């Protein structure tokens, strides 16, 4: 059985009118968690600044200050572990800083 073109078009329009408003209506974007990092500035030598979505900030010590604190551990293994953690932390902060700069620049 064939349906006339006008009936098919009318059914298609009715279906579109019923479905499309629900598809195109977007839910409001949820707020990110308060501890979401929004920017990282600085460098390991002069110190980093870490800014969070809730407006708070963190200022870790410079790499030389952090490495000097590693010297206060009693055993060699603890000192080496601390130095590796400090280097890894500052390397990752620099990577995060670069990624955030790239993400903000690609927005527009």
LINGI-V623286 format. One record per run of one state. SS is the DSSP state (H for helix, E for strand, C for the rest). FROM is the first residue (numbers start at 1). LEN is the number of residues. If there is no record, write none. Layout:
ss from len
SS FROM LEN
SS FROM LEN
//
This chain:
ss from len
C 1 4
H 5 20
C 25 12
E 37 7
C 44 3
E 47 6
C 53 4
E 57 2
C 59 4
H 63 8
C 71 5
H 76 32
C 108 1
//
